[in-house]
Amino acid sequence: MTRVKKLRYRSKLGDMPSYDVVEREWKVKVNANECGMNLPPMVEDRVMGRLSRVAFNRYPNEDLEQLMESIADNYGLQKENVLIGNGSSEIIEKLFFAFGGRNLTVVYPQPSFSMYHIYAKAAEARSVVVDLNKEDYRLNVREFIQKVNDSKASLAVVCNPNNPTGNALPLEDIENIAQHTSCALLIDEAYVEFYGQSAASLLKKYPKLLVARTFSKAYGLAAIRCGYLLGDAEVIAMVAKTFMPYHMDVLTLVTADTVFQMRDEYVPRIQQMIAERNRMSELYASLPGFKVYPSQTNFILVKYEKAVPLNEELVNMSIGVRSFGSAPGLENCLRISMGTRQENDQVFDAIKSFVEANQ
Ligand SMILES: Cc1ncc(COP(=O)(O)O)c(C=O)c1O
């Protein structure tokens, strides 16, 4: 520490919060909303075949174009409407940078994806949060619109369905926000495959609308870091300026493109994850003292008075769920991602035993 004390870092970097996830070798890992299954065998064969033919000596260009075209085709858009990033994380971070800076304001609901706060700080933008209803985490759309307009925001963000609360806004509400605000509006759709209603259908009508998607969740590709942004070509071109040249690596591009081309293979899995979410929601709701929030995602948020000691017990058993400590609006809440059926049962049995022993 003392050896590097005199280095002059960017101002306020020391005050920046870090992404506070506790990671270790969990026996059951249901803390990051990942997919519990690796590649389907047919997809894996195709990915490995393509990877074996990669030109490692070349900067990745064609593979990027190919993925952009495949994605654009799927939405009836042009490749100029698509921006690929290292996970939707990179895309969201760059968007905050593009619409941030001193004197600019970003508005988003709270609780929502914790990184918005960090990206706003990194972009030196002011954050204005709109608190979700305490009882059911519903967003008051009128209040959101008013805060966006009153604060003269440059960017408004809605995570839909919302992480970590799991609930979703209908498209009419998204359209209402788009209609009654004038700034850039990002809809973060990291979990939309488990919900089914994407704001991508509104893109042609609202050029200020941007939709971020990821391969990390429903497509089980968290390891390759790939996401994309859909939007108006002019806006995409501006945001693209914030990326370094050749920012995507070829291994990611080839894998994501193969999975995207074979996305029909994923339909049964997504249905299975939704069925698990519904099954587990019912089971958790049957536990005394448990409040289960309705979810349109691959995770469930539960509230339980003894969530903190319960989480400690789960950690001791090497079961990793996401505990929110005293994060605003999430006191005594745990977020449990859906794993395989067997993993879900294991987590439930552990929680049930704790609840029964602590009544
Ligand atoms: C709401 C939301 N947006 C974006 C991300 C980032 O995902 P990735 O960078 O893996 O695409 C996550 C990850 O958990 C998320 O929950």
The ligand as an ORCA input file, in Angstrom:
! r2SCAN-3c Opt
* xyz 0 1
  C     -30.165     -6.136    -15.593
  C     -28.826     -6.542    -16.076
  N     -28.286     -5.871    -17.091
  C     -27.097     -6.202    -17.571
  C     -26.362     -7.219    -17.018
  C     -25.015     -7.502    -17.568
  O     -24.937     -8.741    -18.145
  P     -23.809     -9.107    -19.180
  O     -22.721     -8.095    -19.077
  O     -23.356    -10.456    -18.796
  O     -24.456     -9.060    -20.525
  C     -26.879     -7.955    -15.948
  C     -26.109     -9.029    -15.328
  O     -26.425     -9.601    -14.336
  C     -28.150     -7.597    -15.465
  O     -28.712     -8.238    -14.449
*
